[in-house]
Amino acid sequence: MLNLDQWQEIFSTIRKNKLRTFLTGFSVAWGIFMLVILMGSGNGLAKGVMYNFSDAKNSIWMGGGQTSKAYNGLNAGRRIEFTNEDLKLVSKKYSDIDNLSARYGLWGSNIISYKNNYGDFRIQAIHPGHQVTEALELLQGRLLNKLDIKDFRKVTIIGKTIKEQLFKDENPIGKYLQVRGIPFQVVGVFGDIHEGENSSLYIPISLAQKTFITKNRIGALTFTAGDATVDESMQMIDDLKLLIARKYNFDPEDTRAMWSWNALKEYKQMQALFKGINLFVMLIGIFTIIAGIVGVSNIMLIVVKERTKEIGIRKAIGARPSSIILLILQESVLITAIAGYIGLVAGVGLLEVITSMMPATDYFRNPGVNFKVAVSATILIIIAGAIAGFIPARKASNIHPVVALHDE
């Protein structure tokens, strides 16, 4: 263990070589700093993109479009509009799917009022399963259920934004609001991670089809695919598209006649993409750290060269090789540890500043780095610094006193 005199000697050497020490420490600090920033930025990007997958990650969405190809004597340009019968087709084809639901958005002037408060909000007619697909968070009351659909009840659940604007501090449960001039009883208030969805109002689709929609039309159908793999879920989409194409007499290869979206496929692709990005970021950080370690090793070799005669004198008066190794090694570890800590603090601090100043978006939010990973990287660079210092220290301990004293 080094005594006080040896510590004083180490700090004296560092003070005499300020620029060299600074450049050595900077290379190490920069490596840790860049690793933290790169990893934090990668995490922020991943969180932003994955934020869009906050709904059920195994959901499948399908809807009608417009034909772009002539087929079986029928011209292109026909509108394909789904109806309740298509829900039955899907249910019959895959009886074990979960949360099968239809959705229809009411467009135009959607003025909703309560007493003297008014607002234009989005109205969605749904089945209960859609609430699971959207991953709604129930804040008050209850969600829509099967009896609401069966009995054509004039009930609604509202987003928290509607509650705040129309009801203020009043409890909305059990109250009636006007939806296009028709009274609907509020049975629940929900929250959604996507802020725009909090301005939505959901009503039973059965009632909407009797009151606002003609021909039992639906805008889209959706369901969750359970434990199906990506390949299995894609096969489900292909099978259902073929089934619906036969019913509406359009080319199954016509990509514009019917649209579909497989959340599971998109989610898995994003996961694979960000695994690759994180690996790339990690490699860049590691190589940056290695460059810093090489710099430490080179500097320590220079230190040994400059102090060759001093080392010879130490050995001539009886200094043990282990004490020489420890002296040089501890100088290397000290520089590496302090520089690594500075780089870690600077990196984490900058990420905190970015988080506080930059608003969260759907593409970048809450950049941050796993603290255990950051500390582990700092410990690793200290160990690497010790190894980098050991090589020249070992060389110094093997110098013969006579050779050292004759060194110019």
Beta strands, then each sheet from edge to edge (+ up, - down):
strand 1: 59-64
strand 2: 98-106
strand 3: 111-114
strand 4: 117-120
strand 5: 122-126
strand 6: 137-141
strand 7: 155-159
strand 8: 176-179
strand 9: 182-191
strand 10: 200-204
strand 11: 220-224
strand 12: 258-262
sheet 1: 4+ 3- 8+ 9- 7- 10+ 5+ 2- 11+ 1- 12+
sheet 2: 4+ 3- 8+ 9- 6+
end
